[in-house]
Amino acid sequence: MTDASRPYSTAGFRRDEYTVDGIVSVVYSAGQGPPVVYLHGGGSYHGFEWARDWLDRFRVILPYHPGYGESADDPDASSVDDLVVHYARLFELLGLQRLMLVGASLGGWLAAQFALTQPGRIERLVVVAPAGLLAAAYPYLDFAAVSAADLPRQLVSDPAFIAPFWPAQPDARLAALLAREAAATGRILRDLPAADRKLRRRLPRLNVPTLVLWGEHDRVLPAGLAGEWASLLPDGRVEIIADGGHLLLDEFPAARAVAARFLDGHD
């Protein structure tokens, strides 16, 4: 895929392909400094140009999960635990022994689960509006109840921000990408109650400095869920970004700045 066919630029980022258990995985990277891996959420259509803000401080590594973006499909990747196994191998291929990990939404849950599985490899962890925990008072957005025309604006504070990435009339390429990634996400999220129970048992063992970052007006995963995470993390802190929506790092420079300060060690 060329930059001309998508509404964001990858100029200045290096593109590499790695084969993990037979699955071709695409990884972009740029910048200088300590390695920071970003694990995206349930969609890759909005790109990662926000990461340019970090390139003078960190080497930012941006992989696509199997079944998303430019990576190949893996029909057997049906859980977060499957993705943890994938990333453990990918990080070996990347030569990453110690790293900082950032994840958003689905990627936030994945990042936390990876840190639980291999805590000795993670120096600092940032989870941005992570999925995984449930609370009756803060229900997830019911995507099935939202019209196709209204769905993009649920992800942001300013609908004008998302319009270039998800226009009112998606072309065939974008429609196919959205459908493919929705299917991959659906496989992973199909048993959220079980995921919630496991996380509640496991998170108190996560002895990694963790920032829980959330948008005040997130319509997909309400900001009240931040308290659920904070109550379980032994070394966690919470930052709520005023007026922020679900695509928090993309839309809000303030969120990127808060996360970067934390990764730099400024608690």
Salt bridges, closest charged atoms under 4 A:
ASP3 OD1 - ARG6 NE 3.15
ASP16 OD2 - ARG14 NE 2.86
GLU17 OE2 - ARG15 NH1 2.87
GLU49 OE1 - ARG52 NE 3.15
ASP53 OD2 - ARG256 NE 2.75
GLU70 OE2 - ARG6 NH1 2.81
GLU70 OE1 - ARG15 NE 2.71
ASP73 OD1 - ARG180 NE 2.72
GLU92 OE1 - ARG89 NH1 3.18
GLU123 OE2 - ARG98 NE 3.77
ASP150 OD1 - ARG153 NE 3.08
ASP196 OD1 - ARG200 NE 2.98
GLU216 OE1 - HIS217 NE2 3.54
ASP218 OD2 - HIS246 ND1 2.78
GLU228 OE1 - ARG200 NH2 2.83
GLU239 OE2 - ARG237 NH2 2.18
ASP243 OD1 - HIS217 NE2 3.61
ASP250 OD2 - HIS46 ND1 2.82
ASP264 OD2 - ARG57 NH2 2.40
ASP267 OD1 - ARG124 NH1 2.54
